[in-house]
Amino acid sequence: MALTITCPICGKRNGYEFKFGGEEKGPRPDEKDLTPTAWCEYVHMNKCVAGVQEEWWFHKDGCGSWFKIHRDTTTNLEMEVPKVKHPAAKIGGGKSDEQA
């Protein structure tokens, strides 16, 4: 099965151009309360989702950038995730600078 990945800079490319960077795990543990066990859990324990998961990829044979994609691990296909408008855009409710 051929894997294609869409680099945000270079566009859709063959999966062999990329290096897998792992699952998106969220924020790192706080260093002041960090124990060796907690760090081991963060680094090595993965969810291994059978379905869509968010992942880090590195474009090693292209632009050299790190980026995240959503990939269905059961089909090995990259998934489009609908973009959500940032809620801060509606704060204030008044006219924009262009309308004022």
Buried (B, 14 or more C-beta within 10 A) or exposed (E): EEBEBEBEEBEEBEBEBBEEEEBEBEEEBEEEEEEEEEEEEBEEEEEEBEEBBBBBBBBEEBEEEEBBBBBBBEEEEBEEEEEEEEEEEEEEEEEEEEEE
